[in-house]
Amino acid sequence: MSLNKKHIIPVGRGSTAIFLALINSCRGKEVIVPANVCYAAVFPIIFSQNKPIFADIDPCTGNTNLENIIKCTNSKTGAIIFPYMYGNVSPEILKIKQYCKSNNLTLIEDCASAMGGALEGKQIGTFGDYAIFSTGHAKNVDLGNGGILATDNPIEYIAEEYHKLPLFSDTIKQGQDYFSERYRQLRNTGDTNGIKELFLSVVEASLRDIFLYRIDNSDLEQKIHQSFKVASKEKAERVRKYQLYRNNITAKCRSLDYCCGSNPWRFSIIVDSCIRRKIITHFMSQQIFISDWYPDISKFFCDKGNKYASTMGDHILNFTLDASDDDILKSCQIINSFLKKETYEKN
């Protein structure tokens, strides 16, 4: 299985790829993204002189859908970014592709968390006008850095603009570390205004370079080119570990519905918000990985928020698929213990 695009271009990171796709396709437009997308996919919209518009999601899959996209579309719409959230491949992309074609809209497939996934026998990334991938931290293929932009469109302007971006450096790495740590602190304290101020500092360009940069490392570029093969090879193991979680969490809770062909990013469950913080605190005290991504990001960009994206953002928990089987089973035991205790206390 191969990515059927004329041009497959290694870039600094996934957000850099989104930026390059947008400046090559639309300016001064509205760009639709799901409300629970990673913030790194939103800043490139603003940097490319466009405006992000946040669509609600399907609470069963975590992805947005055509119905929610249509609600956000108007005469100002120029592009749609469709991420496969949590590595969950969605057949909605086929409907959205046709909708974009009929309405002269650019479609960008965000495959950052789903590299290795497939739909109807085709590798994801083949359906949009542009596809972006990430090989950065905690992705399905983690090279620590790097991304990919794939397209059939001419790339002369893209190449020219890419080489205007700053080269990745220790200064950029320090900026990334500062942003990540500050964002984590603000999320943990529930400081929405603080997050808005942090995001504003990015928009005002003082931290722009941590999202838009180029790489100049032949070894990394070679690894990035090979990352498709790596993702496909490791997909079966990730699916197996996803099922290991699912089969061993016996307490009552809901997990996301994954479509056939998905390459899961993490195993995710939906729990009561009152118990979520207790679970997170316990996992962190045991030095076991856990995360609560992704929140409804729209509220940090002064949007009114979205019903299902906000609910999911308040209730979701993610567990790594990179752990050993023993560690996964240990995590399942902890989850079962907390959820069964919560059910007992409620009754």
C-alpha positions in Angstrom: 0.0 0.0 0.0 1.5 3.4 -0.9 0.6 7.1 -0.7 -0.5 8.0 -4.1 0.7 11.6 -4.3 3.2 13.2 -6.7 5.1 15.1 -4.0 6.0 13.8 -0.5 8.0 16.6 1.2 9.7 16.3 4.6 9.2 19.4 6.7 9.9 20.7 10.2 6.7 19.4 11.9 3.1 18.7 11.1 2.0 22.3 11.9 4.6 23.5 9.4 3.0 21.3 6.7 -0.4 22.8 7.5 1.0 26.3 7.1 2.6 25.5 3.8 -0.6 23.8 2.5 -2.7 26.9 3.4 -0.4 29.6 2.0 -0.4 27.6 -1.2 -4.2 27.4 -1.4 -6.0 30.2 0.5 -5.5 33.5 2.2 -8.0 35.7 4.0 -10.5 32.8 4.3 -12.2 30.8 7.0 -10.7 27.4 7.7 -12.8 24.8 9.4 -11.3 22.4 12.0 -12.8 20.2 14.7 -13.1 21.9 18.1 -11.1 19.3 19.9 -8.1 19.4 17.6 -4.6 19.9 18.9 -3.6 23.6 19.2 -0.6 23.0 16.9 -3.1 22.6 14.0 -4.8 25.9 14.7 -1.8 28.3 14.8 -0.8 27.7 11.2 -4.3 28.8 10.2 -3.7 32.2 11.8 -0.1 32.4 10.6 -1.3 31.9 7.0 -3.7 34.9 7.4 -6.8 32.8 7.7 -9.4 32.4 10.5 -10.1 29.2 12.3 -13.7 28.1 12.6 -14.4 25.3 15.0 -16.9 22.5 14.2 -18.4 20.2 16.8 -17.7 16.5 16.8 -19.4 13.1 16.8 -19.1 11.9 20.4 -18.9 8.3 19.4 -15.7 8.6 17.3 -14.1 11.9 18.4 -14.0 13.0 14.8 -16.1 15.8 13.2 -18.4 14.9 10.3 -20.0 16.4 7.2 -23.1 17.5 9.1 -21.1 19.7 11.5 -18.9 21.0 8.8 -21.8 22.1 6.7 -23.1 24.1 9.7 -19.8 26.1 9.7 -19.6 26.6 6.0 -20.4 30.0 4.3 -19.2 32.1 1.4 -16.0 33.0 3.4 -14.9 29.3 3.8 -11.7 28.4 1.9 -10.5 25.1 3.4 -11.4 22.3 5.7 -8.8 20.5 7.9 -10.0 17.0 8.8 -7.9 15.3 11.4 -8.2 11.6 12.2 -8.6 12.2 15.9 -6.9 9.6 18.2 -5.8 7.7 15.1 -9.5 6.9 14.2 -9.9 6.6 10.5 -13.3 7.9 9.4 -15.3 7.2 6.2 -16.7 10.7 6.6 -13.6 11.8 4.7 -15.2 10.4 1.5 -18.3 12.6 1.9 -16.3 15.6 2.9 -14.0 15.1 -0.2 -17.1 15.2 -2.5 -18.5 18.2 -0.6 -15.2 20.1 -1.0 -15.0 19.3 -4.7 -18.6 20.5 -5.2 -18.0 23.7 -3.3 -14.4 24.5 -4.5 -12.9 24.1 -1.0 -9.4 22.9 -0.2 -9.3 19.7 1.8 -6.4 19.0 4.1 -6.2 15.6 5.6 -4.5 15.8 9.0 -3.0 12.3 9.5 -0.7 13.3 12.4 -2.1 10.8 14.8 -3.1 8.1 12.3 -0.1 7.4 10.1 -0.4 3.8 8.9 -4.2 3.9 8.8 -6.2 2.9 5.7 -9.7 3.3 4.3 -11.2 1.1 1.6 -7.8 -0.3 0.8 -6.2 3.1 0.4 -3.7 4.7 2.7 -5.0 7.7 4.5 -3.6 10.9 3.0 -4.7 10.0 -0.5 -8.2 11.6 -0.3 -7.4 15.3 0.3 -5.8 18.0 -1.8 -3.1 18.0 0.8 -2.1 15.5 3.5 0.0 16.2 6.5 1.8 13.7 8.8 3.8 14.1 11.9 6.7 12.1 13.2 7.1 14.2 16.3 6.8 13.4 20.0 4.3 10.7 20.9 3.1 10.1 17.4 2.6 6.6 16.0 6.1 6.9 14.5 8.1 9.0 17.0 11.3 10.4 15.6 11.3 13.3 18.1 10.8 15.8 15.3 9.7 16.2 11.7 6.6 16.0 9.5 5.4 15.4 5.9 3.4 17.4 3.4 2.0 15.4 0.5 0.1 16.8 -2.5 -0.5 16.5 -6.2 -0.4 20.3 -6.6 2.6 22.3 -7.8 5.1 22.8 -5.0 7.4 25.5 -6.3 5.9 28.2 -4.1 5.8 25.8 -1.2 9.5 25.0 -1.5 10.3 28.7 -1.8 8.4 29.6 1.4 9.6 26.6 3.3 13.2 27.7 2.9 12.3 31.1 4.3 11.5 29.5 7.7 14.1 29.4 10.5 16.2 26.3 10.8 15.4 24.1 13.9 17.7 25.1 16.7 18.3 24.8 20.4 16.5 28.1 20.8 13.4 26.8 19.1 13.6 23.6 21.2 13.8 25.7 24.4 10.7 27.7 23.2 8.8 24.4 22.6 9.7 23.1 26.1 8.7 26.4 27.7 5.3 26.4 25.8 4.6 22.8 26.6 5.4 23.2 30.3 3.5 26.4 30.6 0.4 25.0 28.8 0.5 21.9 31.1 0.6 24.1 34.2 -2.3 26.2 33.0 -4.4 23.2 32.0 -3.8 21.6 35.4 -5.0 24.7 37.2 -8.0 25.3 34.9 -6.7 28.8 34.0 -8.5 29.5 30.8 -7.5 33.1 30.7 -3.9 32.2 31.2 -4.1 29.8 28.2 -5.6 32.5 26.1 -2.7 34.8 27.0 -0.2 32.1 26.2 -1.9 31.5 22.8 -1.9 35.2 22.2 1.9 35.3 22.7 2.2 32.7 19.9 -0.2 34.6 17.6 1.8 37.8 18.2 4.8 36.0 16.8 7.0 35.8 19.9 6.7 32.0 19.8 5.8 31.6 16.1 9.1 29.7 15.4 8.2 26.8 17.6 5.5 25.8 15.1 7.0 26.9 11.8 10.5 25.8 11.1 12.6 23.7 8.7 14.9 20.8 9.3 18.3 20.3 7.7 19.3 16.8 8.8 19.7 14.2 6.1 19.4 11.3 8.5 16.1 12.6 9.9 14.8 13.2 6.4 15.6 9.7 5.4 13.9 8.3 8.5 10.8 10.5 7.7 10.6 9.1 4.2 10.7 5.6 5.7 8.1 6.4 8.4 5.2 5.2 6.2 6.6 1.7 6.1 7.4 1.7 9.8 3.8 2.8 10.7 2.3 0.1 8.5 4.6 -2.5 10.0 3.8 -1.6 13.6 0.0 -1.1 13.0 -1.0 -4.7 13.9 0.9 -4.4 17.3 -0.8 -1.1 18.1 -4.2 -2.6 17.3 -3.4 -5.7 19.5 -2.5 -3.5 22.4 -5.7 -1.4 21.9 -7.7 -4.6 22.2 -5.7 -5.7 25.3 -7.0 -2.6 27.0 -10.5 -3.1 25.8 -10.7 -6.7 26.8 -9.3 -6.1 30.3 -11.2 -3.0 31.4 -14.2 -4.7 32.9 -15.7 -1.8 34.8 -18.4 0.1 33.1 -17.1 2.9 30.9 -17.2 3.9 27.3 -14.4 3.8 24.8 -14.3 5.5 21.4 -15.6 3.5 18.4 -12.8 2.9 16.0 -13.4 2.2 12.3 -11.9 -0.7 10.5 -8.4 0.3 9.1 -7.6 2.7 12.0 -4.1 2.8 13.5 -4.9 3.8 17.1 -2.8 6.6 18.6 -3.8 5.8 22.2 -6.5 3.9 24.0 -9.2 6.4 25.1 -12.1 6.1 27.5 -14.8 8.4 28.7 -15.3 8.7 32.4 -17.2 11.0 34.8 -15.3 14.3 35.3 -15.5 13.9 39.1 -13.4 10.7 39.0 -11.1 11.7 36.1 -8.8 14.0 38.2 -8.5 11.2 40.8 -7.4 8.7 38.2 -4.9 11.2 36.7 -3.4 12.0 40.1 -3.0 8.3 40.9 -1.4 7.4 37.6 1.0 10.3 37.9 1.9 9.3 41.4 2.8 5.8 40.1 4.7 7.4 37.2 2.4 5.7 34.7 1.6 7.6 31.5 -1.8 9.2 31.2 -3.2 12.2 29.4 -6.5 14.1 29.1 -6.2 15.3 25.5 -7.9 16.9 23.7 -10.0 19.7 25.3 -12.4 21.9 23.3 -9.7 24.2 22.0 -12.2 26.7 20.6 -12.7 28.3 24.1 -9.1 29.3 24.1 -9.5 31.2 20.9 -12.5 33.2 22.2 -15.1 31.0 20.6 -18.3 30.1 22.4 -17.4 26.4 22.6 -19.0 23.3 21.2 -21.4 21.0 23.0 -20.0 17.5 22.2 -16.4 18.6 21.9 -16.6 20.3 25.3 -18.2 17.3 26.9 -15.5 14.9 25.5 -12.8 17.3 26.5 -14.0 17.2 30.1 -14.3 13.4 30.3 -11.7 11.8 28.1 -8.6 9.9 29.3 -5.8 8.5 27.1 -3.5 5.6 27.8 -0.3 4.8 25.8 0.0 1.9 23.3 3.8 1.9 23.7 3.7 0.2 27.1 4.5 -3.5 27.7 1.6 -5.9 28.1 2.3 -6.2 31.8 2.1 -2.4 32.2 -1.1 -2.3 30.2 -2.7 -4.9 32.4 -1.5 -3.0 35.5 -3.2 0.1 34.1 -6.4 -1.8 33.4 -6.5 -3.0 37.0 -6.1 0.5 38.3 -8.9 1.8 36.0 -11.2 -1.1 37.0 -10.5 -0.4 40.7 -11.3 3.3 40.4 -14.4 2.9 38.2 -15.9 0.1 40.3 -15.3 2.1 43.5 -17.0 5.1 41.9 -20.0 3.0 40.9 -20.2 1.5 44.5 -20.1 5.0 46.1 -22.8 6.3 43.7 -25.1 3.4 44.6 
